[in-house]
């Protein structure tokens, strides 16, 4: 259990071992369905694993995993799995890049929105939280298992998100190849980060900005909306 605790709490241990922690039966089922390589599975006595796994399963006493996990309501199932190695993006025209996003919950929510909106890859740039932080993994709700984590390869225009500059997202053409760059919660996209154009979200004058995860969700789905094929012309139908 000491090793499991270190994987939960320390990024350097996750990097050194090349493994991360999956917490809870639902997330484990998502990992199995996505083909994630499991190393070990730990189940408290009386807990329901609820999925067949291709890895050693270890039964531990009740309450043991609760001392390891950071989950408020632990469910008695944890696993370790291999961290996929990020690689260059092969194909695709829509990437989301995290440039200094520091909160694991925000990072996981961003990945979830990116996958739901059809992004082909996600990049965790320098200064961003570890994508395999247990809180990030949980907040992604399994989306981290279903999208490549790419290295920072240029994909089309680099569109920086900023609440105070750039074109409103609903008037800007976002149909071409692009990398949506979202920045730190407090400071936004750093000046050193390359950006070709800026995009903003139209908001009521009484609101200064959105949380980075919420803003990214809005922008991702605006990109997805613009890329959807137009609906069929109903006027051509005869009745």
Steps between C-alpha positions, in 0.01 A plus 500: 500500500792736554586486128137564406491801733813641338344465154195689621697783654824540305545584135865396511402148604251475215768616257765267646278191485305590187176418681195688626202425724141429398252555782156340508318225307339729242830658399661157495228376264566800272871415499437135414261598221762738357772234508716660770778266618436413863780399737323409826144521629413539869154418636382535858319201646132534414550753219370430149766503228221497236734438203729223377865606507815361344727568798571359846217574744593549865241488780567738789319566826208739527609859544853441375457684170316785673830586667668528161247675279415869496137425407241624750284187464738215408347196329753235594655449156831637374746399230837596360549531125770584246532864395472529120801666339406829328584505131463726199150553369425285198229673302231719650418869474378591851726485806461650846818614676521573872761773548556522875165368627583420861184362659451124446122528509503768231743297290284189516187696413680657202599158369141381539365798302769465233415134441125567502544776240708280269859612565745244364770562763581693817839653585608565859754778453779608738375620837176303479387250759589133458228345281529181706434669831214296651278810521557573132422141406176507702391839368548378142243224569698259283561745212876484566486135395341586164714779356870508411712723720724645230828684515484869408485462120363798305153429365363779285450844655568543868187664640550645847206537738479832684198672658621852413633485145444334168194437287180373661485126445158515331631739230838335441560229241614194695449241228861463389779299662576650840646456846288658772741631767362555851709646780552519872201558727637827641726638226361362175725408209858609576668747260765239415235265354462533123154615390394595147156642581292563809142399568263616773156405628223764489371549855273730694682817607458411867719188459875538454594145401416131526686221675754356254320165485164665429653733241673212324173306487325796336777542243530129425131470429500816289776340292294181478185696404676680217635172364170315492357453151195714431163331548312386193287764334144412605357734236579243231259251653152458362200416711 
